[in-house]
């Protein structure tokens, strides 16, 4: 009897080990992918000196260095506005102060954000701004592609005994939902803080313009939702701003680029609060739009042939014509139709057969309709 029970236990142990082996083989490509992502990540050569407050960036050809006001995650906006007024006292008189706001992307550390300052200053110079304001949002500072496969591997190992019925696909969907919920929370609270900042500047007769990259473009869309309904969900509860804040949100221009997700929608309420241009700059090529440069519904999309890959927008040359175009839009001096004439679509190659073009066009159209919330079963 005992030898028989021993054989059954041995078979059971082998079955568990085989299941674990199969799951390990299934996840191995993801683990290898994470290693590639980690190896190819952007690491600054030497961080700039870290201190709160001002940076003065001198660009070749500029009359004077452009002041950039760095804003801490929890720094009161009243203090920031007062600081800007004091800093520009005497240098700007007889006209409203031209203020530009820049919203950064996710998955960068505080040290890495310092390297965006040159790009931000170049935008400000091209837009004829008196000052650029650079707030730091509470976004994740690590790329989830680097950690997700390892987390899935650990979850599968722990599930061998605790929840053996969960498949690799179930684990991936659960982890993806967790990541999406974390980013949903971060963008919602950043939208509230952005609303408070815009309101504070506007009430002091300094209506800003906004340049929003990647995750900050998501924040801008969520700002529109906040204007439309008065509150937004952070995934756990509804959050809102005071009605006085919501009623005093106005912007001169909004320029977005690197919008990271499909199915984005600009609300009519946000469009009504923009006095000038509201535009989303995207690559003319369909396949580049798939790589984190998606179109927006309800807003103006400006296709350009020179658009970089998603992560390279802040790394555009500060002296190049690309930043000049973005700055002209931010400053309200470049009407979208005229800019479109300067940024032509890439011409189809001679070897592009009609059938191939038809396939690409349909794939692009369907991708723009793809809703990640449905794909990952948002609760």
N, C-alpha and C positions, 0 to 999 in steps of 0.2 A: 504493500500500500504506500509506504513512504517513498520508494523509488519512483512510483507513478506520480505522486504529488510533486516530487522534485523535478521530474521531467516537465510537468505542466508549468511549474514556476519558471523553469528555464526557458520554455517556449514563450511565456508571457514577457519575460525580461527581454528576450530577443526581439519580440514584436515591438516593445516600447523603444528599444534601441534602433530598430529599423525605421520606425516612424520619425524618430529624431533625426536619423541620417537623411531621410528623404526631405524633411523640412530644412535641414542645413544646406543640402544641395540646392533647394529652391531659392534660398535666401543668399547664397554665395555670390551671385552676380551683383546683388544690391550692395553687399559688403565691399566688393571690389570697386564698385562705382563710387562709394563713399570715400575710399582711399584716393581715387583719382581726383575727386572734388577737393579733398583736403590738401593734396599735393599741389593742385593748381590754384589754390586760393590766393587772393591778393594780400600781400603783406608789405606794409610800408617799410622803406629802407631805414628811415629814422624819424620818429615822431617829432612834431613841432613842440615847442615849449607850451605846456598846458597851463593856462590861466584864464579865469573868467573875464569877460569884458570885451575889449575892443581889439580888432586887428586893423592895421592900415596897410593896404595892399597897393603897391605902386606897379602899374602896368605900362609897358612901353607905348608911348604916344599919348598917354593920359596926362591931363593938365596937372592933376594932383593925385596923391594916393586916395583910394576910395575907402571910407570907413566901413567895416563890417562889425556889427554888434552880435556877439555870441550870446545866446540865451540858454540858461540852465533849465533842466527838466522841470523844476518847481519854482523857478524865479518869478516873482509877481510881475505881471505885465505893466502895472502902474509904474513900477520902478524902471522897467525897460524904457517905457515911453518918456518918462522924466529924464532918464539918462540921455536919450537921443536928443531931446530938446536942448539940454544943457550942452551937449557936445557940438551941436550945430548952431548954437547961439552966435550970432554975428556973421556967420558964413552964408546963411540963407535969410533973406529979408525981402518983403514985398510980394512973396508968392508962397503957395503951400509947399511944404517939404515933400519931396518925392521919395517914398519909402518902398523898398522891395523886400518881400518875404521869400525865403527859399526853404522848401521842404525836402529833406533828404530821404534816402531809401532805407530799407531794413538790412540786417545782416552785416553791419559794419560797426566796429568799435568806436569809442570816443577818439582814440588816437587816429584811426583811419579817416574819421570825419574831418580832421584838420586838413587833409589833402584835397577836400572839396572847396576850400576857401578861395583858392585861386580861380576856380571855375565860377564860383558865386560872385567874386569881385568883377570878373570879366563880363558876366551877365549884367551886373549893375552899371558898369561903364558903358556897355552897348545900349542900355536902356535909359541912359542919362539920369540915373538915380543919385540922390544925395547921400543915401545910406542903404546898405543891405542888412537885413535882420535875419539871423541864422539860428532858429530855435532847435534844440535837441529834443527829439521825441523819445518816448520809452518804447522803442521797437526792439525785437530780438536782435542780438548782436552776433549770432552764430547762424550759419546757413544750415537749415534743417536737413538738407541732402547729405551733409556730412555725418549727422548723428542718427538720422532716421533708420538706416539699415541696421546699425548696431542695436538700436532700441528694439527693432523688430526681431532680431536674432535672440536677444535676451528674453523678450516676451515669449517667443516660441519655445525656448528651453524651459522657462518656468511653467508654460502651459502643458508640457508633456504629462504632468501629474494633476495640475490644478484644473485645467480646462482643455483636455485633449481634443474636444470637438471643434475648437476654433482653428480654422484653416489659415494658411499664410495670407490669402486674400482678405479674410476677415480681420486679421491683425493689421495689415496695411491700411485698410479702410478705417479701422479704429484709431490708429496713430495719425492718419491724415486728418480725421475729424478733430483730434486733440490739437494738432498744429493750427488748423483753420480757426478753431475756437480761440486759441491764444492770440492769433493775429487780429481776429474780429474784436477782441477786447482792447488790444493796443490801439487799433485805428479809431475805435469809437471814442476812447478817452483823449486821443490826440485831436480828434475833430472838435471836441468840446473845448480843449485848450486853445486850438486855433481860432475858434469862434470868439473866445474871450479876448485873444490878442488883437484880432481884426477890429473888434468893437472898441477896444481901448484906444487904438490908434485913430479910428474914425471919429470918435467923440472929441479928440484933441485936434481935429481938422487936419489929420494926416492919413488920408485914405490910401491904403497900400495896394500894390500889385503883387501877385503871387506866382512864383515859379515852383511847380510841384513835380518831383521825380519819384517814380516807382510807388513805394508804399504811401508816400505823401499825396500822390494822385488819388489813391484809394481814400485817403483822409478827406481830400477835397470833395469827392463824390459823397462821402458820408456827411460832410458839412451841408451839402444840398439836401440830404434827407432830414437833417436836423432843422433846417430852415422850413422844410415842407410840412413836417408833422409836429415840430416842437420838441421831439424827443427821439432818441435812437436806443437800440438795445446793444449792450456790450457782450451779449451771449449769456449773461446771468440775470441782469436786471435792466430796466429802462433808466437812462440817464438823460439829463436835459440841462439847459442853461436858463438863466433868468430871462424873462420876456423882454426886459430893457436891453439885454445883450443881443438877443435875437433880432430885435427891431433896428439895431444900429450896426448890422453887418453889411458893409458895402465894400466893393473892390473896384479898382480901375480896370485891371486886366488880369486874366488867368491864363498861364501857359503850362500845359501838362506834357510830359514826355516819359516814355517807359512805363505806360500803364500796364500793370503786371498780370491782369486776369481778364478773361473774356466776360461778356455779358454785363459790362459796365453801363450805367445809365446816369446821365446828368439831369438833375431835376430842373423843372421850369422855374422853381423858386430861386435856385442859385443863379440861373441865367438872368433873372430879373434884377438881381443885386449887383450885376457886373455892368459898369458904365461903358466899357470899351470892348475888348476882345476876350473871348473865351474859346481857346483852341487846344486841341490835342495833336501834338506833332508825332507822326508815325512814319515808318519806312514805307516806301512805295511798293517794295517787293513783298508779296504775300508771305513767303517763308520766314522773313524777318519779323513780320507781325506775330507769327506763331511763337517767337522766342521772347516773349515778354514785352511786346510793344503793341498791345491790342487797341482796336478801335473802340470808340465810345459812342453809345447811342444817345441821341438828344443833344449832342454838341457838334461843333465843327471839327472835323478831322483834316489835318493838313499833311498830305503824303509828301515826303521828300526823299530824294535818291541818296542823300548822304547820311541818313540816320545810322548810328552805330548799333552794335549789339546792346542788349538791355543794360548790362553793368557798366558800359563804357560811356554813357551820357556825361557823367561828371568828369570824365577824362578827356573830353574834347579839348583841342588846343585853345587856350584863351585868346590866341591871336588869329584863329581861323575864321573863315566866313560863316561856319555853322553857328558859332556863338553869336556872331553879329546878327544873324537872322533871328535866333531865339531872343536876343536882347531887344531887337527892334519890335518884336511881338510883345514882349513884356512891357516895353515903354509905350505901346500903343501907336507906334509910328508906322507899323507895317500892316496894312489891310490884308486880310486873308486872301482875297482874290488876287491881289498883286503879288503876294508872296508865292502863291501857287504857280504863277507864271514864271517865277525865278527858280522853282524847284520842280522840274519836270519828272514825270514817271520814267522809270527805266524802260527803254524800248525792248520789245520782245526779241529774243535771238532768232536768227534765221532758221535754226534747226528746231524751233518749237513748233511741233505739229499741232493742228487744230484740236486733235483729241487730247494731247497733253495739256494744252491750255485750258480745255474744258474741264479736265480732271482737277487741275490746280484751282481754278475759279470755284468749282463746287466744294472742294475741300476747305477753301478759305471761308466761303459763305457759311458752311456748316460749323466751322470752328468758332466763328463769331457768335453763333447761336448756342454754343455749348455752355451749360451752366454747371460749374463745379459743385455747387450746393446740392444739385440733384444727383450728380455722379457719385458723391460720397455720402449720400443719405443723410443730409443735415436734419437733425431732430427738430 
